[in-house]
Amino acid sequence: MLKQLTLLLLLISSSALAETEITGNVASKCIIQTDKPGVYGNPTASKLSTKPADGGVLPVIRYDVILGDAYIAKITTPQSFSTSPSLNDVLNWEGTVIVGQVSDPGMAAYDTSKVIYDNVTEFDLSIAGSTWFEVDSSVNYGYDKALPGGTYRSIIQAECIAK
């Protein structure tokens, strides 16, 4: 009887514990591509602009959405140069983002329901498919002050945010 009681106490006091891990990978159902890089035109001595009328090229960013109504496109227009000659005066930036081409006619409504704040434009990507966004960026230097010669670069930030 004493052996059985000892065996029972050993079984009760030496419990087993196992931890089992569960992992998973989630692939985004939203892909961002640069379809056309932008180019600044220099229509006046104090201005750079991506507008074709100003000698520029509008950058085009494509969003491919596999799952509709799950993502928001957030596109931030430049407010500074990533590369430029030395500048010692104020820069006045402007930027707009519009829907260019769409793979579904319903996506044309993205332009009328976009949200704009500061230099950010957000679009609710409610329909699966591809949307091409055109970005206009322009900057004026000082008050009619000529931009120094050199290479000027700026960056558009494009994000796909899960809702």
Secondary structure as UniProt FT lines:
FT   HELIX           2..13
FT   STRAND          30..36
FT   STRAND          41..44
FT   TURN            45..46
FT   STRAND          47..49
FT   HELIX           52..54
FT   STRAND          60..65
FT   TURN            68..69
FT   STRAND          71..76
FT   STRAND          91..102
FT   HELIX           105..110
FT   TURN            111..113
FT   STRAND          115..117
FT   TURN            118..119
FT   STRAND          120..125
FT   STRAND          129..141
FT   TURN            142..144
FT   STRAND          157..162
//
